Amino acid sequence: MKSVKYTDPIILIFNFITMQKGTVKFFNEAKGFGFIAPSEGGADIFVHTSGLQSRGIRENDEVVFNVQKGDKGLSAINVKLA
């Protein structure tokens, strides 16, 4: 059986349409970026302040988000507190 990855095209479409859940692992408000650990497991996902819909996210906050693939890899968008 083939293993499914966040970068598979069908998974990227699914992840953009459906909200994912995760925990903020790190967020540097001064620099405007951080990482979210997906609840489903897998690699941490980059998040930039431009992808936030909730202000003031912090480490260990539970969030929901969509995933998009950009030039530099996967990033979280539409991020809001769960």
DSSP file (Angstrom, degrees, kcal/mol; ACC not computed):
  #  RESIDUE AA STRUCTURE BP1 BP2  ACC     N-H-->O    O-->H-N    N-H-->O    O-->H-N    TCO  KAPPA ALPHA  PHI   PSI    X-CA   Y-CA   Z-CA
    1    1 A M              0   0    0      0, 0.0     2,-0.3     0, 0.0     0, 0.0   0.000 360.0 360.0 360.0 134.6    0.0    0.0    0.0
    2    2 A K        -     0   0    0      1,-0.1     2,-0.3     0, 0.0     0, 0.0  -0.540 360.0-123.0 -74.9 135.3    1.3    3.4   -0.9
    3    3 A S        -     0   0    0     -2,-0.3     2,-0.4     1,-0.0    -1,-0.1  -0.600  22.9-130.2 -79.8 141.6    1.8    5.8    2.0
    4    4 A V        -     0   0    0     -2,-0.3     2,-0.3     2,-0.0    -1,-0.0  -0.763  24.7-167.9 -95.5 135.6   -0.1    9.1    1.7
    5    5 A K    >   -     0   0    0     -2,-0.4     3,-1.6     1,-0.1     6,-0.2  -0.847  35.8-113.8-121.2 157.6    1.7   12.4    2.2
    6    6 A Y  T 3  S+     0   0    0     -2,-0.3     9,-0.1     1,-0.3    -1,-0.1   0.730 115.4  59.6 -59.0 -21.1    0.6   15.9    2.7
    7    7 A T  T 3  S+     0   0    0      4,-0.1    -1,-0.3     5,-0.1    -3,-0.0   0.559  73.7 112.6 -89.9  -7.2    2.2   16.8   -0.6
    8    8 A D  S <> S-     0   0    0     -3,-1.6     4,-2.4     1,-0.1     3,-0.5  -0.456  75.6-124.4 -63.1 135.3    0.2   14.3   -2.7
    9    9 A P  H  > S+     0   0    0      0, 0.0     4,-2.0     0, 0.0     5,-0.2   0.870 108.7  48.7 -52.7 -44.5   -2.1   16.5   -5.0
   10   10 A I  H  > S+     0   0    0      1,-0.2     4,-2.2     2,-0.2     5,-0.1   0.873 111.8  50.0 -66.4 -35.0   -5.4   14.9   -3.9
   11   11 A I  H  > S+     0   0    0     -3,-0.5     4,-3.1    -6,-0.2    -1,-0.2   0.891 107.9  53.7 -69.0 -39.3   -4.4   15.4   -0.2
   12   12 A L  H  X S+     0   0    0     -4,-2.4     4,-1.7     2,-0.2    -2,-0.2   0.905 110.4  46.7 -61.8 -41.0   -3.5   19.0   -0.9
   13   13 A I  H  X S+     0   0    0     -4,-2.0     4,-1.9    -5,-0.2    -2,-0.2   0.935 114.3  47.6 -65.0 -45.9   -7.0   19.7   -2.4
   14   14 A F  H  X S+     0   0    0     -4,-2.2     4,-2.9     1,-0.2    -2,-0.2   0.920 112.1  49.6 -60.0 -45.4   -8.6   17.8    0.5
   15   15 A N  H  < S+     0   0    0     -4,-3.1    52,-0.8     1,-0.2    -1,-0.2   0.806 109.5  51.6 -67.3 -29.6   -6.6   19.8    3.1
   16   16 A F  H  < S+     0   0    0     -4,-1.7    -1,-0.2    50,-0.2    -2,-0.2   0.872 115.5  41.5 -72.7 -35.9   -7.4   23.1    1.5
   17   17 A I  H  < S+     0   0    0     -4,-1.9     2,-0.3    -5,-0.1    -2,-0.2   0.888 114.5  53.8 -78.4 -40.8  -11.2   22.3    1.5
   18   18 A T  S  < S-     0   0    0     -4,-2.9     2,-0.3    -5,-0.2    49,-0.3  -0.720  87.3-115.3-100.5 146.9  -11.3   20.8    5.0
   19   19 A M        -     0   0    0     -2,-0.3     2,-0.2    47,-0.1    47,-0.2  -0.610  28.4-150.9 -78.6 134.7  -10.1   22.4    8.2
   20   20 A Q  E     -A   65   0A   0     45,-4.1    45,-2.1    -2,-0.3     2,-0.3  -0.659   7.7-135.5 -97.9 159.2   -7.2   20.6    9.9
   21   21 A K  E     +A   64   0A   0     -2,-0.2    18,-2.8    43,-0.2    19,-0.5  -0.880  35.3 139.7-114.9 150.5   -6.5   20.6   13.6
   22   22 A G  E     -AB  63  38A   0     41,-2.2    41,-2.8    -2,-0.3     2,-0.4  -0.976  43.7-102.7-169.7-178.9   -3.2   21.1   15.3
   23   23 A T  E     -AB  62  37A   0     14,-2.2    14,-3.0    -2,-0.3     2,-0.5  -0.973  35.8-114.3-122.6 133.8   -1.2   22.7   18.1
   24   24 A V  E     - B   0  36A   0     37,-2.7    36,-3.5    -2,-0.4    12,-0.2  -0.550  32.6-178.9 -67.6 116.8    1.0   25.7   17.8
   25   25 A K  E     -     0   0A   0     10,-2.3     2,-0.3    -2,-0.5    -1,-0.2   0.839  67.5  -6.4 -85.6 -37.4    4.4   24.3   18.5
   26   26 A F  E     + B   0  35A   0      9,-1.6     9,-2.6    32,-0.1    -1,-0.4  -0.968  60.0 177.4-158.2 139.2    6.3   27.7   18.1
   27   27 A F  E     - B   0  34A   0     -2,-0.3     2,-0.8     7,-0.3     7,-0.3  -0.884  12.2-162.9-151.2 122.1    5.3   31.2   17.1
   28   28 A N  E  >> - B   0  33A   0      5,-3.1     4,-2.0    -2,-0.3     5,-1.3  -0.872   5.0-171.6-103.8 101.6    7.5   34.3   17.1
   29   29 A E  T  45S+     0   0    0     -2,-0.8    -1,-0.2     1,-0.2    20,-0.1   0.858  83.7  56.1 -63.1 -36.0    5.2   37.3   17.0
   30   30 A A  T  45S+     0   0    0      1,-0.2    -1,-0.2    -3,-0.1    -2,-0.0   0.883 116.7  35.1 -64.6 -38.8    8.1   39.7   16.4
   31   31 A K  T  45S-     0   0    0     -3,-0.2    -1,-0.2     2,-0.2    -2,-0.2   0.634 108.0-127.4 -91.5 -15.8    9.3   37.8   13.3
   32   32 A G  T  <5 +     0   0    0     -4,-2.0    17,-2.2     1,-0.2     2,-0.3   0.764  69.4  84.7  81.4  26.2    5.8   36.9   12.2
   33   33 A F  E   < +BC  28  48A   0     -5,-1.3    -5,-3.1    15,-0.2     2,-0.3  -0.972  36.8 146.9-152.0 168.1    6.1   33.1   11.8
   34   34 A G  E     -BC  27  47A   0     13,-2.2    13,-2.4    -2,-0.3     2,-0.3  -0.920  36.7 -91.7-173.2-161.8    5.9   29.8   13.5
   35   35 A F  E     -BC  26  46A   0     -9,-2.6   -10,-2.3    -2,-0.3    -9,-1.6  -0.990  17.8-151.2-140.2 145.2    5.0   26.1   13.2
   36   36 A I  E     -BC  24  45A   0      9,-2.5     9,-2.9    -2,-0.3   -12,-0.2  -0.955  13.1-141.8-115.8 133.3    1.9   24.0   13.8
   37   37 A A  E     -B   23   0A   0    -14,-3.0   -14,-2.2    -2,-0.4     7,-0.1  -0.860  28.1-128.1 -91.4 114.4    2.1   20.3   14.8
   38   38 A P  E >   -B   22   0A   0      0, 0.0     3,-1.6     0, 0.0   -16,-0.3  -0.358   5.0-134.7 -64.4 140.3   -0.9   18.6   13.0
   39   39 A S  T 3  S+     0   0    0    -18,-2.8   -17,-0.1     1,-0.3     3,-0.1   0.808 106.2  58.9 -62.6 -30.0   -3.1   16.5   15.2
   40   40 A E  T 3  S-     0   0    0    -19,-0.5    -1,-0.3     1,-0.3     2,-0.1   0.475 114.9-117.5 -78.9  -1.6   -3.1   13.8   12.6
   41   41 A G    <   +     0   0    0     -3,-1.6    -1,-0.3     1,-0.1     2,-0.1  -0.344  64.1 106.6  91.5-178.0    0.7   13.6   12.8
   42   42 A G  S    S-     0   0    0     -2,-0.1    -1,-0.1    -3,-0.1     3,-0.1  -0.422  74.5 -20.4  97.8-176.2    3.3   14.3   10.2
   43   43 A A  S    S-     0   0    0     -2,-0.1    -7,-0.1     1,-0.1    -2,-0.0  -0.282  74.2 -97.5 -67.5 148.8    5.7   17.1    9.7
   44   44 A D        -     0   0    0     -7,-0.1     2,-0.5     1,-0.1    -7,-0.2  -0.318  38.8-130.7 -61.5 149.6    5.2   20.5   11.3
   45   45 A I  E     -C   36   0A   0     -9,-2.9    -9,-2.5    -3,-0.1    30,-0.2  -0.920  15.1-121.3-113.5 130.0    3.5   23.1    9.1
   46   46 A F  E     -Cd  35  75A   0     28,-0.8    30,-3.1    -2,-0.5     2,-0.4  -0.350  27.5-168.0 -64.6 141.7    4.9   26.6    8.6
   47   47 A V  E     -Cd  34  76A   0    -13,-2.4   -13,-2.2    28,-0.2     2,-0.3  -0.998   4.2-166.4-135.9 134.5    2.5   29.5    9.5
   48   48 A H  E >   -C   33   0A   0     28,-0.6     3,-2.5    -2,-0.4   -15,-0.2  -0.819  37.0-110.5-113.1 154.8    3.0   33.2    8.7
   49   49 A T  G >  S+     0   0    0    -17,-2.2     3,-1.6    -2,-0.3   -16,-0.1   0.799 116.7  66.4 -55.8 -28.3    1.1   36.1   10.2
   50   50 A S  G 3  S+     0   0    0    -18,-0.3    -1,-0.3     1,-0.3    28,-0.2   0.707  98.3  53.9 -66.6 -17.7   -0.5   36.6    6.8
   51   51 A G  G <  S+     0   0    0     -3,-2.5    28,-3.0    26,-0.1     2,-0.3   0.380  88.3 105.1 -95.2   3.2   -2.2   33.2    7.3
   52   52 A L  B <   +f   79   0B   0     -3,-1.6    28,-0.2    -4,-0.2    26,-0.1  -0.664  36.2 173.4 -90.9 138.3   -3.8   34.1   10.7
   53   53 A Q  S    S+     0   0    0     26,-3.8     2,-0.4    -2,-0.3    27,-0.2   0.500  74.8  60.8-109.8 -14.2   -7.4   34.9   11.2
   54   54 A S  S    S-     0   0    0     25,-1.2     3,-0.5     0, 0.0     2,-0.2  -0.939  83.3-132.2-111.4 135.7   -7.1   35.0   15.0
   55   55 A R  S    S+     0   0    0     -2,-0.4    26,-0.1     1,-0.2    -2,-0.0  -0.566  79.0  21.5 -83.5 149.3   -4.7   37.5   16.7
   56   56 A G        +     0   0    0     -2,-0.2    -1,-0.2     1,-0.2     2,-0.1   0.846  69.4 178.9  71.2  38.3   -2.3   36.5   19.3
   57   57 A I        -     0   0    0     -3,-0.5     2,-0.3     4,-0.0    -1,-0.2  -0.463  11.0-170.5 -69.6 149.1   -1.8   32.8   18.8
   58   58 A R    >   -     0   0    0     -2,-0.1     3,-2.1     1,-0.1   -34,-0.3  -0.860  32.3 -65.7-135.5 167.0    0.7   31.3   21.2
   59   59 A E  T 3  S+     0   0    0     -2,-0.3   -34,-0.2     1,-0.3     3,-0.1  -0.252 119.7  17.8 -52.2 139.3    2.6   28.1   21.9
   60   60 A N  T 3  S+     0   0    0    -36,-3.5    -1,-0.3     1,-0.3     2,-0.2   0.398  87.9 141.1  74.6   0.6    0.3   25.2   22.8
   61   61 A D    <   -     0   0    0     -3,-2.1   -37,-2.7   -37,-0.2     2,-0.5  -0.510  53.4-126.4 -68.1 140.5   -2.8   26.9   21.4
   62   62 A E  E     +A   23   0A   0    -39,-0.2    20,-2.7    -2,-0.2     2,-0.3  -0.780  39.8 176.2 -85.6 131.0   -5.2   24.5   19.7
   63   63 A V  E     -AE  22  81A   0    -41,-2.8   -41,-2.2    -2,-0.5     2,-0.3  -0.893  28.4-142.4-133.9 161.7   -6.0   25.8   16.2
   64   64 A V  E     +AE  21  80A   0     16,-2.6    16,-2.3    -2,-0.3     2,-0.3  -0.935  34.5 153.3-119.4 150.5   -7.8   24.9   13.0
   65   65 A F  E     -A   20   0A   0    -45,-2.1   -45,-4.1    -2,-0.3     2,-0.3  -0.984  39.0-115.1-165.3 164.6   -6.4   25.7    9.6
   66   66 A N  E     - E   0  77A   0     11,-2.7    11,-2.5    -2,-0.3     2,-0.4  -0.767  29.8-131.8-104.7 159.3   -6.2   24.9    5.9
   67   67 A V  E     - E   0  76A   0    -52,-0.8     2,-0.3    -2,-0.3     9,-0.2  -0.935  23.2-179.4-114.4 135.5   -3.0   23.7    4.2
   68   68 A Q  E     - E   0  75A   0      7,-2.6     7,-2.5    -2,-0.4     2,-0.5  -0.961  24.2-128.8-129.5 152.9   -1.6   25.2    1.0
   69   69 A K  E     + E   0  74A   0     -2,-0.3     5,-0.2     5,-0.2     2,-0.2  -0.883  34.1 171.8-101.4 126.8    1.4   24.3   -1.0
   70   70 A G  E >   - E   0  73A   0      3,-3.1     3,-1.3    -2,-0.5     0, 0.0  -0.515  51.6 -79.7-118.7-171.2    3.7   27.2   -2.0
   71   71 A D  T 3  S+     0   0    0      1,-0.3     3,-0.1    -2,-0.2    -2,-0.0   0.804 130.3  42.2 -61.5 -30.5    7.1   27.7   -3.6
   72   72 A K  T 3  S-     0   0    0      1,-0.3     2,-0.3     0, 0.0    -1,-0.3   0.257 123.7 -91.2-103.8  11.9    8.8   26.9   -0.3
   73   73 A G  E <  S- E   0  70A   0     -3,-1.3    -3,-3.1     2,-0.0    -1,-0.3  -0.795  73.2 -10.2 117.0-159.9    6.6   24.0    0.8
   74   74 A L  E     + E   0  69A   0     -2,-0.3   -28,-0.8    -5,-0.2     2,-0.3  -0.492  57.5 178.0 -81.2 145.6    3.5   23.6    2.8
   75   75 A S  E     -dE  46  68A   0     -7,-2.5    -7,-2.6    -2,-0.2     2,-0.4  -0.990  28.0-116.6-144.6 154.3    2.0   26.4    4.9
   76   76 A A  E     +dE  47  67A   0    -30,-3.1   -28,-0.6    -2,-0.3     2,-0.3  -0.724  33.8 177.7 -90.5 137.3   -1.0   26.9    7.1
   77   77 A I  E     + E   0  66A   0    -11,-2.5   -11,-2.7    -2,-0.4     3,-0.1  -0.865  59.7  32.2-131.2 167.4   -3.7   29.5    6.1
   78   78 A N  E    S+     0   0A   0     -2,-0.3     2,-0.3     1,-0.2   -26,-0.2   0.858  80.1 179.6  53.8  38.2   -7.0   30.6    7.6
   79   79 A V  E     +f   52   0A   0    -28,-3.0   -26,-3.8    -3,-0.2   -25,-1.2  -0.555   7.1 159.9 -77.5 127.4   -5.6   29.8   11.0
   80   80 A K  E     - E   0  64A   0    -16,-2.3   -16,-2.6    -2,-0.3     2,-0.0  -0.983  46.2 -87.2-144.3 156.8   -7.9   30.4   13.9
   81   81 A L  E       E   0  63A   0     -2,-0.3   -18,-0.3   -18,-0.2   -26,-0.0  -0.348 360.0 360.0 -62.6 140.2   -8.2   29.3   17.5
   82   82 A A              0   0    0    -20,-2.7   -19,-0.2   -60,-0.1    -1,-0.1   0.464 360.0 360.0 -79.2 360.0  -10.1   26.1   17.9
